[in-house]
Amino acid sequence: MESYFKESKKEFIKYIKKNPFCTLEEWDNYAEENRYYSSITLMSHIFSDDTWELIKKKDVDPFQYLKELYIIMPDKPLHFIKNIIRYNNKEAQNERG
């Protein structure tokens, strides 16, 4: 059972790195299709009682907190940032040439 949890946690981390803005329902659907633990099961294994109390006290979304444990959530959509980088690269090429 412990290895099943580790496998589910590893897949969860890989999934949210590819999809940082995924919702709880998206993960649960993916987990059900691929036989991994659901988000609530992962949270119950990862969060201690003190963490649950803090989450309730601060009125934080538990799934969002779980995602932020493993990745840094960008506050802007990634495609917006990529467009800025492309624009800057084109401007740098225009200045050179």
C-alpha positions as CSV (number, residue, x, y, z in Angstrom):
1,M,0.0,0.0,0.0
2,E,2.8,2.4,0.8
3,S,4.3,1.9,-2.7
4,Y,0.9,2.6,-4.2
5,F,0.8,5.9,-2.3
6,K,4.3,6.8,-3.5
7,E,3.4,5.9,-7.1
8,S,0.3,8.0,-6.9
9,K,2.2,11.0,-5.3
10,K,4.9,10.8,-8.0
11,E,2.3,10.8,-10.8
12,F,0.4,13.7,-9.1
13,I,3.6,15.8,-9.1
14,K,4.3,14.9,-12.7
15,Y,0.7,15.7,-13.6
16,I,0.6,19.1,-11.9
17,K,4.0,20.2,-13.4
18,K,2.5,19.6,-16.8
19,N,-0.9,21.2,-15.8
20,P,-0.3,23.7,-13.1
21,F,-3.8,25.2,-13.4
22,C,-5.6,21.8,-13.2
23,T,-8.6,21.5,-11.0
24,L,-9.5,19.0,-8.3
25,E,-12.0,17.3,-10.7
26,E,-9.4,17.0,-13.5
27,W,-7.0,15.3,-11.2
28,D,-9.7,13.0,-9.8
29,N,-10.8,12.0,-13.2
30,Y,-7.2,11.3,-14.3
31,A,-6.5,9.4,-11.1
32,E,-9.7,7.3,-11.6
33,E,-8.8,6.5,-15.2
34,N,-5.3,5.5,-14.3
35,R,-5.9,3.9,-10.9
36,Y,-4.2,6.4,-8.7
37,Y,-5.3,7.9,-5.4
38,S,-7.8,10.7,-5.6
39,S,-6.9,14.2,-4.3
40,I,-8.7,13.8,-1.0
41,T,-6.8,10.5,-0.3
42,L,-3.5,12.1,-1.2
43,M,-4.3,15.1,1.1
44,S,-5.3,12.8,3.9
45,H,-1.9,11.0,3.7
46,I,0.2,14.1,3.2
47,F,-1.4,16.7,5.6
48,S,-1.0,16.3,9.3
49,D,-3.7,17.3,11.7
50,D,-1.9,20.6,12.4
51,T,-1.8,21.3,8.6
52,W,-5.6,20.7,8.3
53,E,-6.3,23.1,11.2
54,L,-4.1,25.8,9.6
55,I,-5.8,25.3,6.2
56,K,-9.2,25.7,7.9
57,K,-8.1,28.7,9.9
58,K,-6.6,30.5,6.9
59,D,-9.6,29.5,4.7
60,V,-7.2,28.1,2.0
61,D,-8.3,25.7,-0.8
62,P,-6.7,22.4,0.3
63,F,-6.1,21.2,-3.3
64,Q,-4.4,24.5,-4.2
65,Y,-2.2,24.1,-1.1
66,L,-1.4,20.6,-2.1
67,K,-0.3,21.7,-5.6
68,E,1.8,24.5,-4.2
69,L,3.7,22.1,-2.0
70,Y,5.3,20.6,-5.1
71,I,5.4,23.4,-7.7
72,I,5.6,27.1,-7.7
73,M,2.3,28.4,-9.1
74,P,2.8,31.2,-11.6
75,D,0.4,34.0,-11.1
76,K,0.1,34.7,-14.9
77,P,-0.8,32.1,-17.5
78,L,2.3,30.4,-19.0
79,H,1.4,31.2,-22.6
80,F,1.4,34.9,-21.7
81,I,5.0,34.7,-20.3
82,K,6.1,32.6,-23.3
83,N,4.8,35.3,-25.7
84,I,6.8,38.0,-23.8
85,I,10.0,35.9,-24.1
86,R,9.4,35.3,-27.9
87,Y,8.8,39.1,-28.3
88,N,12.0,40.0,-26.4
89,N,14.0,37.4,-28.5
90,K,12.7,38.9,-31.8
91,E,13.5,42.4,-30.6
92,A,17.1,41.4,-29.7
93,Q,17.5,39.8,-33.1
94,N,16.2,43.0,-34.8
95,E,18.7,45.1,-32.9
96,R,21.6,42.9,-34.0
97,G,20.7,42.6,-37.6
